[in-house]
Amino acid sequence: MFPLFQISFLSRLLDGDYDGLISVKQLKEKGDFGVGTFDAIDGEMIVLDGIVYKAKGNGTVEIADDKETVPFANVTFFENSKSYAISKIENYESLIQKLNEIISPKMNRFYVIKLSGAFSKIKVRSEYKQVKPFKPLAVVMKTDETIFDYENLDGDLVGLFCPNFMSSLNSTGWHFHFISNDKQKGGHIIELKMENAKFEFHEIDELELKN
C-alpha cells in the first residue's frame, strides 16, 4: 500500500504563502491521483490517472507543465479496494452523509475516492493566479474566486478524506475536485446533484509529509 503524500501544511496557504516547493514532475513521482493547487494559487489541481490538470480561474482546464511548482497537494497511487454504485444524490451534503456511513466507524484513516458518473447539476470554484505581495487565502476567496454552474455533465470526482487528528495539518473530512470527461471543465466542488454514479476507494494508513 502506498502512503498519502502531502506537500506542506494547509496553514501555510491560509497565511498567504503560495510559493511552490516542488515541481509537478516531482509530485507525479509520489502519486497518480489527488488534489492540490499551484504556485501563486493558479487554479485547482486535479490529478487523475497520472495526469495533472489545472482548472483555472477563467474556467478553462489545461494539463500542467512538469516544470510548474506546487505549494500544497495530497497525492497517492490509486489502488481500488472497494467499489460501490449510488444513485439519486440530491446535493453535496447527502453525498457526504452517504460516504460517512460507508467508512464508519473507521474514520481515523485516510481515504481516497474516485467517483465517476452523470451530474445533472454541478457547481465548482477556482481562483485567479495571485501576485506578490500575496493576500491571505480568506481574502483571495472573496476577491479572486470564480464560481461556475454546469448542468448535465459526465465526469469524475477526485476526493480525499482526512481524519480529525489532521486538523493542524490539513482540512478534515471530505475534499473533492471535479473534472469533466472531455477535460474541459473542472474545479473545487461546492455543490452537485447526480443521477447515477459508481465509485472506488481505498484506505490509507500512512502519511508522508514534506514541508
HELIX and SHEET records of a PDB file:
HELIX    1   1 LEU A   10  LEU A   14  1                                   5    
HELIX    2   2 VAL A   24  LYS A   28  1                                   5    
HELIX    3   3 ASP A   39  ILE A   41  5                                   3    
HELIX    4   4 TYR A   92  ILE A  103  1                                  12    
HELIX    5   5 LEU A  137  THR A  143  1                                   7    
HELIX    6   6 ASN A  164  MET A  166  5                                   3    
SHEET    1   A 7 VAL A  61  ILE A  63  0                                        
SHEET    2   A 7 ILE A  51  ALA A  55 -1                                        
SHEET    3   A 7 GLU A  44  LEU A  48 -1                                        
SHEET    4   A 7 PHE A  33  THR A  37 -1                                        
SHEET    5   A 7 ALA A  73  THR A  76 -1                                        
SHEET    6   A 7 LEU A   4  ILE A   7 -1                                        
SHEET    7   A 7 LEU A 207  LYS A 210  1                                        
SHEET    1   B 2 ILE A  22  SER A  23  0                                        
SHEET    2   B 2 THR A  69  VAL A  70 -1                                        
SHEET    1   C 5 LYS A  82  ILE A  89  0                                        
SHEET    2   C 5 GLY A 186  ILE A 204 -1                                        
SHEET    3   C 5 PHE A 110  GLU A 127 -1                                        
SHEET    4   C 5 GLU A 145  CYS A 162 -1                                        
SHEET    5   C 5 GLY A 173  SER A 180 -1                                        
END                                                                             
